Structure formats: structure tokens, C-alpha cells
Amino acid sequence: MILLEAGISFWIKLLAYLNLGDTWLFLKINNEWTSAFLDNIFPWWRDSNTWFPLYLFLLLLVLYNFGWKSWPWIVGVIVTVAVTDQVSSTLLKNWINRPRPCNDVFLRDYVRLLLGRCPGSGSFTSSHATNHFGVACFIYFTMRPWFGKWGYLLFFWAATVSYGQVYIGVHYPLDIIGGAILGSFIGYQLAKVFNRRLAPLVFKEQ
């Protein structure tokens, strides 16, 4: 019993320290490491109207090079988005139910909310981070022979979009880190399945 209580106490203290550090870093990013330029960029940068054209361009590029036989790859991208979004938005956010910083009763008065509204859904994990890193991993690991080192730009894109979620005041840094790890894991696993089963049919020599 004593060992059990000590173990529980350890995890409670660890979570408290993590939350304290997470809040400190959030306030640094949201309140101090700021500029007028970034204040204008990040609310626009993390919006779907900004990133959708990039993914549309990549889909058209694959279609142009591989034709309609690339449809399994396109389905793979769609499945990746669906799985990452459902695991993050439907499963983890509802289960963990962590308030967003802009909804936290003790913190919201100190948050610079650049979005104009605070979403009512949970904070952990960030669906933006989960989705973007999931798609980045799937595309990178299935298209690496064609993209080469340029594929790393997908991760840079995902990282900057995710950072913007903290900057504008709707997520903590740990929400982003958790989402990035989760999305990368899902994207990588789906890419492995695709590469093993479908890639030889889709990307075989003409």
C-alpha cells in the first residue's frame, strides 16, 4: 500500500511539474516571443485556406506523374487524415478533456487570443499537429525516392503550422508535441502498409 501511494504521488508530482513547464513555455511563446509580423502571419498560416492549396498541388503533381493508377496513394492520404483526425479529435480530446489555455479559468486572462474565438473542444492533442505530421510522414515515406531531401519541407511546414497553434493562444506546447508524435506514428505505420502492399503497383516503372 505504501509503495502504491508513493507511486501515485510520484506521477501526480510529475504531471504537476510538466503542466507548470508547459504553461511557462506557452506564456513565453504566446506573450513574449512575439512580433507584429508574426501576429499577422500565424492566424493566416494555420488556416485551412492557406494549407489546402499545397496539398492539392501535391495530389495533382502525383496524378500528373503517375496518372489514375495513383488513386490508391490518394486514398492513402485521405485515410491518413481521417485516422489522425478521429484519434485526436474524437478519442483523445474527449477522453483527456484538457481545457485549452484560452478556456482555462486561471490562465485565459493572460492569453493573447489571436484567433478571435476560443474553440470549445479539448486541448490535448492538437489535431492540427496530428493531421499535418501524419500527412507529412505518409507522403515523405511513400514518395521519398521522388522528393528526396525536399521531402523534409513537409515536416517544416507541419512544424510551423503547429507552432502557430501555440502562438495564437489555442494550444499548449505539449499538445503540439503529443500531436506530432501521434500523427508521425500513424502516418509512418500507414506508409509502411502502403509501401508493402500497394507501392509496387502504383509507382512501378512505366
KATA-V872663 format. One record per pair of residues at least 24 apart in sequence whose C-alpha atoms are under 10 Angstrom apart, sorted by the first residue. I is the first residue (numbers start at 1). J is the second residue. Records with the same first field share a line. If there is no record, write none. Layout:
I: J ; J
//
This chain:
18: 174
19: 172 ; 174
21: 173 ; 174
22: 172 ; 173 ; 174 ; 175
23: 101 ; 107 ; 172 ; 173 ; 174
24: 172 ; 173
25: 166 ; 172 ; 173 ; 174
26: 101 ; 111 ; 166 ; 167 ; 169 ; 170 ; 171 ; 172 ; 173 ; 174
27: 101 ; 107 ; 110 ; 111 ; 112 ; 166 ; 167 ; 169 ; 172 ; 173
28: 166 ; 167
29: 163 ; 164 ; 166 ; 167 ; 168 ; 169 ; 172 ; 173
30: 110 ; 111 ; 112 ; 113 ; 114 ; 164 ; 165 ; 166 ; 167 ; 168 ; 169 ; 170 ; 171 ; 172
31: 110 ; 111 ; 112 ; 167 ; 168 ; 169
32: 167
33: 167
34: 167
38: 164 ; 167 ; 168
39: 112 ; 114 ; 164 ; 167 ; 168
40: 114
41: 164
42: 114 ; 115 ; 160 ; 161 ; 162 ; 163 ; 164 ; 165 ; 166 ; 167 ; 168
43: 113 ; 114 ; 115 ; 116 ; 161 ; 164 ; 165 ; 167 ; 168
44: 115 ; 161 ; 164
45: 157 ; 160 ; 161 ; 162 ; 164 ; 165
46: 128 ; 157 ; 158 ; 160 ; 161 ; 162 ; 163 ; 164 ; 165 ; 168
47: 115 ; 128 ; 161 ; 164
48: 128
51: 132 ; 157 ; 158 ; 161
54: 154
55: 135
58: 139
62: 143 ; 203
65: 203
66: 202 ; 203 ; 204 ; 205 ; 206
67: 202
68: 202
69: 201 ; 202 ; 203
70: 198 ; 199 ; 201 ; 202 ; 203
71: 202
72: 194 ; 198 ; 199 ; 201 ; 202
73: 138 ; 139 ; 142 ; 143 ; 191 ; 194 ; 195 ; 198 ; 199 ; 202 ; 203
74: 139
76: 135 ; 138 ; 139 ; 142 ; 187 ; 190 ; 191 ; 193 ; 194 ; 198
77: 134 ; 135 ; 136 ; 138 ; 139 ; 187 ; 190 ; 191
78: 135
79: 135 ; 187 ; 190
80: 131 ; 132 ; 134 ; 135 ; 136 ; 137 ; 138 ; 139 ; 183 ; 186 ; 187 ; 188 ; 189 ; 190 ; 191
81: 127 ; 130 ; 131 ; 132 ; 133 ; 134 ; 135 ; 138 ; 183 ; 186 ; 187
82: 131
83: 130 ; 131 ; 134 ; 183 ; 186 ; 187 ; 190
84: 127 ; 128 ; 129 ; 130 ; 131 ; 132 ; 133 ; 134 ; 135 ; 179 ; 182 ; 183 ; 184 ; 185 ; 186 ; 187
85: 126 ; 127 ; 128 ; 129 ; 130 ; 131 ; 132 ; 134 ; 183
86: 127 ; 131
87: 125 ; 127 ; 130 ; 131 ; 182 ; 183 ; 186
88: 122 ; 123 ; 124 ; 125 ; 126 ; 127 ; 128 ; 129 ; 130 ; 131 ; 178 ; 179 ; 182 ; 183
89: 121 ; 122 ; 123 ; 124 ; 125 ; 126 ; 127 ; 128 ; 130
90: 121 ; 122 ; 127
91: 125
92: 122 ; 123 ; 124 ; 125 ; 126 ; 127
93: 121 ; 122 ; 123 ; 124 ; 125 ; 126 ; 127
94: 121 ; 122 ; 123 ; 124
95: 122 ; 124
96: 122 ; 123 ; 124 ; 125
97: 121 ; 122 ; 123 ; 124 ; 125
98: 122 ; 123 ; 124 ; 125 ; 175
99: 123 ; 124 ; 170 ; 171 ; 172
100: 124 ; 126 ; 169 ; 170 ; 171 ; 172 ; 175
101: 166 ; 169 ; 170 ; 171 ; 172
102: 168 ; 169 ; 170 ; 171 ; 172
103: 169 ; 170
108: 169
110: 169
111: 167 ; 168 ; 169 ; 170
112: 167 ; 168 ; 169 ; 170
113: 166 ; 167 ; 168 ; 169 ; 170
114: 165 ; 167 ; 168 ; 169 ; 170
115: 165 ; 168 ; 169 ; 170
116: 168
117: 169 ; 170
118: 169 ; 170
119: 170
122: 170 ; 171 ; 175
123: 170 ; 171 ; 172 ; 174 ; 175 ; 176
124: 171 ; 172 ; 173 ; 174 ; 175 ; 176 ; 177 ; 178 ; 179
125: 171 ; 172 ; 173 ; 174 ; 175 ; 176 ; 177 ; 178 ; 179 ; 180 ; 181 ; 182 ; 183
126: 162 ; 165 ; 166 ; 170 ; 171 ; 172 ; 173 ; 174 ; 175 ; 176 ; 177 ; 178 ; 179 ; 180 ; 182 ; 183
127: 162 ; 175 ; 176 ; 178 ; 179 ; 180 ; 182 ; 183
128: 158 ; 159 ; 161 ; 162 ; 163 ; 164 ; 165 ; 175 ; 176 ; 179 ; 180 ; 183
129: 158 ; 159 ; 160 ; 161 ; 162 ; 163 ; 164 ; 165 ; 175 ; 176 ; 177 ; 178 ; 179 ; 180 ; 181 ; 182 ; 183 ; 184
130: 158 ; 162 ; 175 ; 176 ; 177 ; 178 ; 179 ; 180 ; 181 ; 182 ; 183 ; 184 ; 185 ; 186 ; 187
131: 158 ; 162 ; 179 ; 180 ; 182 ; 183 ; 184 ; 186 ; 187
132: 157 ; 158 ; 159 ; 161 ; 162 ; 179 ; 180 ; 183 ; 184 ; 187
133: 157 ; 158 ; 159 ; 161 ; 162 ; 179 ; 180 ; 181 ; 182 ; 183 ; 184 ; 185 ; 186 ; 187 ; 188
134: 158 ; 179 ; 180 ; 181 ; 182 ; 183 ; 184 ; 185 ; 186 ; 187 ; 188 ; 189 ; 190 ; 191
135: 183 ; 184 ; 186 ; 187 ; 188 ; 190 ; 191
136: 183 ; 184 ; 187 ; 188
137: 183 ; 184 ; 185 ; 186 ; 187 ; 188 ; 189 ; 190 ; 191
138: 183 ; 184 ; 185 ; 186 ; 187 ; 188 ; 189 ; 190 ; 191 ; 192 ; 194
139: 187 ; 188 ; 191
140: 187 ; 188 ; 191
141: 187 ; 188 ; 189 ; 190 ; 191 ; 192 ; 194 ; 195
142: 187 ; 188 ; 190 ; 191 ; 192 ; 193 ; 194 ; 195 ; 199 ; 203
143: 191 ; 195 ; 199 ; 203
155: 180 ; 184
//
